[in-house]
Amino acid sequence: MEKASTVFVSTVSLWEVAIKHSLGKLPVGAEALRDHLIHCGAEFLPLLPEHCLALAGLPSLHSDPFDRMLIAQAIVEPLHLITHDEALRGYPGSIHIV
């Protein structure tokens, strides 16, 4: 039997959830999400200086700073980025729109 791949979740995603939850835009907070992801076996990808440097080289196709950082992280690591945001389609790297 083939071993399942590790699922990484960026700490940037938890940051975004924390902000949106505090603004009343999301019913689930970052702590609950973190606990659920840990329970499911996900690993967290920290924000590193290399990710910030890669962000500077990205084209300005999308204005969401969280999405742009996720793209930079996916490029540097390299990892697949799974998103529903069609606006990210033009960026380099392995981006999968679902």
Backbone as a printed PyTorch tensor [residue, N CA C, xyz], in Angstrom:
tensor([[[  0.8410,  -1.1820,   0.0000],
         [  0.0000,   0.0000,   0.0000],
         [  0.8820,   1.2390,   0.0000]],

        [[  0.5130,   2.2240,  -0.8200],
         [  1.2860,   3.4550,  -0.9520],
         [  0.9990,   4.3850,   0.2290]],

        [[  2.0600,   4.9870,   0.7670],
         [  1.9300,   5.9230,   1.8810],
         [  1.3390,   7.2420,   1.3860]],

        [[  0.4240,   7.7860,   2.1660],
         [ -0.1960,   9.0660,   1.8100],
         [  0.8350,  10.1850,   1.8980]],

        [[  0.6970,  11.1650,   1.0370],
         [  1.5810,  12.3340,   1.0590],
         [  1.2590,  13.2120,   2.2640]],

        [[  2.2800,  13.9060,   2.7360],
         [  2.0780,  14.8500,   3.8380],
         [  1.3190,  16.0640,   3.3280]],

        [[  0.3740,  16.5100,   4.1110],
         [ -0.3730,  17.7240,   3.7980],
         [  0.2110,  18.8490,   4.6380]],

        [[  0.6580,  19.8960,   3.9630],
         [  1.1890,  21.0720,   4.6470],
         [  0.1600,  22.1870,   4.5810]],

        [[  0.0040,  22.8820,   5.6840],
         [ -0.8570,  24.0600,   5.7410],
         [  0.0200,  25.2130,   6.2070]],

        [[ -0.0160,  26.2830,   5.4690],
         [  0.8040,  27.4410,   5.8090],
         [  0.2670,  28.1480,   7.0540]],

        [[  1.1850,  28.5930,   7.8830],
         [  0.7800,  29.4170,   9.0260],
         [  0.1460,  30.7210,   8.5330]],

        [[  0.4300,  31.0950,   7.3010],
         [ -0.1930,  32.2760,   6.6950],
         [ -1.7080,  32.0730,   6.5940]],

        [[ -2.1380,  30.8410,   6.3250],
         [ -3.5740,  30.5510,   6.2630],
         [ -4.2290,  30.7120,   7.6240]],

        [[ -3.5500,  30.2540,   8.6770],
         [ -4.0840,  30.4500,  10.0270],
         [ -4.1640,  31.9340,  10.3770]],

        [[ -3.1760,  32.6950,   9.9550],
         [ -3.1550,  34.1350,  10.1770],
         [ -4.3800,  34.7850,   9.5180]],

        [[ -4.6350,  34.3930,   8.2640],
         [ -5.7750,  34.9610,   7.5440],
         [ -7.0900,  34.5770,   8.2160]],

        [[ -7.2170,  33.3240,   8.6380],
         [ -8.4350,  32.8820,   9.3180],
         [ -8.6270,  33.6550,  10.6230]],

        [[ -7.5440,  33.8690,  11.3720],
         [ -7.6400,  34.6210,  12.6270],
         [ -8.1740,  36.0280,  12.3840]],

        [[ -7.6860,  36.6860,  11.3480],
         [ -8.1440,  38.0380,  11.0240],
         [ -9.6070,  38.0300,  10.6030]],

        [[ -9.9640,  37.1170,   9.6860],
         [-11.3470,  37.0840,   9.1830],
         [-12.3310,  36.6840,  10.2800]],

        [[-11.9240,  35.8000,  11.1700],
         [-12.7930,  35.4090,  12.2740],
         [-13.0170,  36.5940,  13.2230]],

        [[-11.9530,  37.3360,  13.5110],
         [-12.0860,  38.4870,  14.4220],
         [-12.9630,  39.5800,  13.8300]],

        [[-13.0620,  39.6150,  12.4970],
         [-13.9190,  40.5970,  11.8180],
         [-15.3510,  40.0880,  11.6240]],

        [[-15.6000,  38.8410,  12.0560],
         [-16.9310,  38.2610,  11.9060],
         [-17.2130,  37.7030,  10.5260]],

        [[-16.1770,  37.5160,   9.7150],
         [-16.3530,  37.0150,   8.3510],
         [-16.2760,  35.4930,   8.2550]],

        [[-15.7750,  34.8380,   9.3120],
         [-15.6900,  33.3770,   9.3490],
         [-16.2090,  32.8880,  10.6940]],

        [[-17.0120,  31.8060,  10.6860],
         [-17.5350,  31.2970,  11.9550],
         [-16.5140,  30.4920,  12.7670]],

        [[-15.4840,  29.9930,  12.1200],
         [-14.4750,  29.1640,  12.7870],
         [-13.2030,  29.9800,  12.9970]],

        [[-12.6610,  29.9140,  14.2050],
         [-11.4460,  30.6450,  14.5160],
         [-10.1980,  29.8540,  14.1930]],

        [[ -9.0640,  30.5150,  14.2660],
         [ -7.7800,  29.9080,  13.9280],
         [ -7.4160,  28.7760,  14.8850]],

        [[ -7.7410,  28.9240,  16.1500],
         [ -7.3910,  27.8730,  17.1200],
         [ -8.1410,  26.5750,  16.8190]],

        [[ -9.4350,  26.6790,  16.5320],
         [-10.2260,  25.4930,  16.1940],
         [ -9.7140,  24.8580,  14.9020]],

        [[ -9.3890,  25.6930,  13.9260],
         [ -8.8600,  25.1680,  12.6670],
         [ -7.5270,  24.4710,  12.8960]],

        [[ -6.6490,  25.1030,  13.6570],
         [ -5.3520,  24.4960,  13.9610],
         [ -5.5150,  23.1390,  14.6300]],

        [[ -6.3770,  23.0820,  15.6320],
         [ -6.5900,  21.8330,  16.3440],
         [ -7.1290,  20.7420,  15.4230]],

        [[ -8.0590,  21.1060,  14.5470],
         [ -8.6160,  20.1400,  13.5980],
         [ -7.5430,  19.6410,  12.6300]],

        [[ -6.7390,  20.5490,  12.1220],
         [ -5.6880,  20.1580,  11.1800],
         [ -4.6550,  19.2510,  11.8450]],

        [[ -4.2970,  19.5440,  13.0870],
         [ -3.3720,  18.6800,  13.8250],
         [ -3.9890,  17.2950,  13.9880]],

        [[ -5.2650,  17.2350,  14.3420],
         [ -5.9700,  15.9700,  14.5090],
         [ -5.9620,  15.1560,  13.2080]],

        [[ -6.0500,  15.8620,  12.0740],
         [ -6.0650,  15.1920,  10.7650],
         [ -4.6630,  14.8320,  10.2640]],

        [[ -3.6310,  15.2360,  10.9920],
         [ -2.2690,  14.8750,  10.6180],
         [ -1.5520,  15.8700,   9.7280]],

        [[ -2.1220,  17.0440,   9.5440],
         [ -1.4570,  18.0660,   8.7250],
         [ -0.2340,  18.5950,   9.4510]],

        [[  0.7280,  19.0560,   8.6740],
         [  1.9090,  19.7210,   9.2270],
         [  1.8680,  21.1840,   8.8170]],

        [[  2.4300,  22.0400,   9.6730],
         [  2.3900,  23.4700,   9.3980],
         [  3.6890,  23.9530,   8.7780]],

        [[  3.5350,  24.7600,   7.7510],
         [  4.6630,  25.3710,   7.0580],
         [  4.8680,  26.7620,   7.6370]],

        [[  6.0180,  27.0120,   8.2650],
         [  6.2530,  28.3450,   8.8280],
         [  6.5660,  29.3640,   7.7370]],

        [[  6.4340,  30.6090,   8.0770],
         [  6.8130,  31.6940,   7.1730],
         [  8.2980,  31.9660,   7.3730]],

        [[  9.0760,  31.8450,   6.3080],
         [ 10.5270,  32.0000,   6.3650],
         [ 10.9830,  33.2210,   5.5620]],

        [[ 12.1740,  33.7320,   5.8620],
         [ 12.6980,  34.8670,   5.0800],
         [ 12.7500,  34.5770,   3.5760]],

        [[ 13.0660,  33.3420,   3.2090],
         [ 13.1390,  32.9850,   1.7860],
         [ 11.7910,  33.1650,   1.1010]],

        [[ 10.7100,  32.9080,   1.8310],
         [  9.3750,  33.0910,   1.2590],
         [  9.1120,  34.5740,   0.9940]],

        [[  9.5410,  35.4160,   1.9250],
         [  9.3540,  36.8630,   1.7630],
         [ 10.1520,  37.3890,   0.5730]],

        [[ 11.3600,  36.8740,   0.4000],
         [ 12.1860,  37.2960,  -0.7330],
         [ 11.5730,  36.8510,  -2.0530]],

        [[ 10.9940,  35.6420,  -2.0930],
         [ 10.3570,  35.1480,  -3.3170],
         [  9.1240,  35.9680,  -3.6660]],

        [[  8.4460,  36.4630,  -2.6560],
         [  7.2550,  37.2810,  -2.8820],
         [  7.5880,  38.5180,  -3.7170]],

        [[  8.7370,  39.0920,  -3.4780],
         [  9.1350,  40.3080,  -4.1940],
         [  9.2770,  40.0790,  -5.6950]],

        [[  9.5400,  38.8530,  -6.0900],
         [  9.7210,  38.5530,  -7.5030],
         [  8.4630,  38.1350,  -8.2410]],

        [[  7.3410,  38.0750,  -7.5360],
         [  6.0950,  37.6480,  -8.1910],
         [  5.4790,  38.7840,  -9.0050]],

        [[  4.8760,  38.4540, -10.1420],
         [  4.1550,  39.4830, -10.8960],
         [  2.9180,  39.9310, -10.1150]],

        [[  2.4530,  41.1260, -10.3740],
         [  1.2980,  41.6850,  -9.6590],
         [ -0.0110,  41.3200, -10.3600]],

        [[ -0.3400,  40.0330, -10.3400],
         [ -1.5640,  39.5640, -10.9860],
         [ -2.7480,  39.5350, -10.0290]],

        [[ -2.4610,  39.5960,  -8.7360],
         [ -3.4960,  39.4390,  -7.7200],
         [ -3.1250,  40.3100,  -6.5220]],

        [[ -4.1030,  40.9640,  -5.9180],
         [ -3.7820,  41.9190,  -4.8560],
         [ -3.8550,  41.3410,  -3.4450]],

        [[ -4.3630,  40.1140,  -3.2800],
         [ -4.5010,  39.5400,  -1.9400],
         [ -3.1300,  39.1440,  -1.3920]],

        [[ -2.6720,  39.7980,  -0.3190],
         [ -1.3240,  39.5170,   0.1930],
         [ -1.1730,  38.1000,   0.7340]],

        [[ -2.2380,  37.5310,   1.2750],
         [ -2.1570,  36.1650,   1.7930],
         [ -1.9580,  35.1720,   0.6460]],

        [[ -2.7470,  35.3200,  -0.4170],
         [ -2.6090,  34.4280,  -1.5630],
         [ -1.2310,  34.5450,  -2.1960]],

        [[ -0.7350,  35.7640,  -2.2980],
         [  0.5920,  35.9590,  -2.8950],
         [  1.6830,  35.2820,  -2.0570]],

        [[  1.5580,  35.3260,  -0.7370],
         [  2.5380,  34.6640,   0.1150],
         [  2.4260,  33.1520,  -0.0110]],

        [[  1.2210,  32.6220,  -0.1230],
         [  1.0530,  31.1810,  -0.3180],
         [  1.7080,  30.7310,  -1.6210]],

        [[  1.5970,  31.5470,  -2.6540],
         [  2.2470,  31.2300,  -3.9300],
         [  3.7610,  31.2330,  -3.7540]],

        [[  4.2860,  32.2490,  -3.0940],
         [  5.7300,  32.3300,  -2.8660],
         [  6.2170,  31.1130,  -2.0820]],

        [[  5.4830,  30.7130,  -1.0580],
         [  5.8740,  29.5400,  -0.2790],
         [  5.8650,  28.2860,  -1.1420]],

        [[  4.8320,  28.1310,  -1.9520],
         [  4.7370,  26.9440,  -2.8130],
         [  5.8960,  26.8820,  -3.8040]],

        [[  6.3160,  28.0170,  -4.3010],
         [  7.4350,  28.0520,  -5.2510],
         [  8.7460,  27.6950,  -4.5550]],

        [[  8.9910,  28.2860,  -3.3980],
         [ 10.2590,  28.0790,  -2.6900],
         [ 10.4090,  26.6400,  -2.2030]],

        [[  9.3480,  26.0260,  -1.7130],
         [  9.4770,  24.7420,  -1.0170],
         [  9.8900,  23.5390,  -1.8680]],

        [[  9.5980,  23.2160,  -2.9880],
         [  8.3980,  23.4740,  -3.7840],
         [  7.2500,  22.5460,  -3.3510]],

        [[  6.0550,  23.1220,  -3.3330],
         [  4.8440,  22.3890,  -2.9650],
         [  3.7370,  22.7310,  -3.9550]],

        [[  2.7200,  21.8950,  -3.9860],
         [  1.5320,  22.1790,  -4.7800],
         [  0.6290,  23.1020,  -3.9660]],

        [[  0.1020,  24.1380,  -4.6050],
         [ -0.8690,  25.0210,  -3.9770],
         [ -2.2380,  24.6650,  -4.5320]],

        [[ -3.1620,  24.3220,  -3.6360],
         [ -4.5190,  23.9860,  -4.0440],
         [ -5.4210,  25.1330,  -3.6170]],

        [[ -6.1750,  25.6770,  -4.5740],
         [ -7.0120,  26.8490,  -4.3250],
         [ -8.2600,  26.7980,  -5.1940]],

        [[ -9.2160,  27.6160,  -4.8480],
         [-10.3990,  27.7750,  -5.7020],
         [-10.3590,  29.1050,  -6.4560]],

        [[ -9.3370,  29.8950,  -6.2340],
         [ -9.2420,  31.2470,  -6.7880],
         [ -8.6500,  31.2280,  -8.1960]],

        [[ -9.5000,  31.4360,  -9.1740],
         [ -9.0770,  31.4390, -10.5830],
         [ -8.0380,  32.5230, -10.8790]],

        [[ -8.0220,  33.5900, -10.0960],
         [ -7.0890,  34.6930, -10.3310],
         [ -5.6310,  34.2720, -10.1390]],

        [[ -5.3980,  33.1400,  -9.5060],
         [ -4.0310,  32.6790,  -9.2640],
         [ -3.4790,  31.8510, -10.4130]],

        [[ -4.2920,  31.5810, -11.3960],
         [ -3.9130,  30.7070, -12.5010],
         [ -2.6710,  31.1870, -13.2480]],

        [[ -2.4350,  32.4630, -13.3470],
         [ -1.3140,  32.9910, -14.1270],
         [  0.0230,  32.9860, -13.4350]],

        [[  0.0630,  32.5840, -12.1810],
         [  1.3290,  32.5890, -11.4450],
         [  2.1560,  31.3510, -11.7510]],

        [[  3.4840,  31.4670, -11.6100],
         [  4.3450,  30.3050, -11.8040],
         [  4.1780,  29.3180, -10.6470]],

        [[  4.6880,  28.1300, -10.8380],
         [  4.6250,  27.1260,  -9.7840],
         [  3.5070,  26.1420, -10.0490]],

        [[  3.3440,  25.2510,  -9.1350],
         [  2.3490,  24.1860,  -9.2500],
         [  1.0740,  24.5980,  -8.5240]],

        [[  0.2090,  25.3030,  -9.2420],
         [ -1.0470,  25.7920,  -8.6790],
         [ -2.1880,  25.0100,  -9.2950]],

        [[ -3.0170,  24.4360,  -8.4300],
         [ -4.1440,  23.6170,  -8.8780],
         [ -5.4310,  24.2920,  -8.4530]],

        [[ -6.2600,  24.6450,  -9.4490],
         [ -7.5420,  25.2790,  -9.1880],
         [ -8.5820,  24.1710,  -9.0570]],

        [[ -9.2740,  24.1490,  -7.9210],
         [-10.3090,  23.1240,  -7.6990],
         [-11.6640,  23.7720,  -7.4960]]])
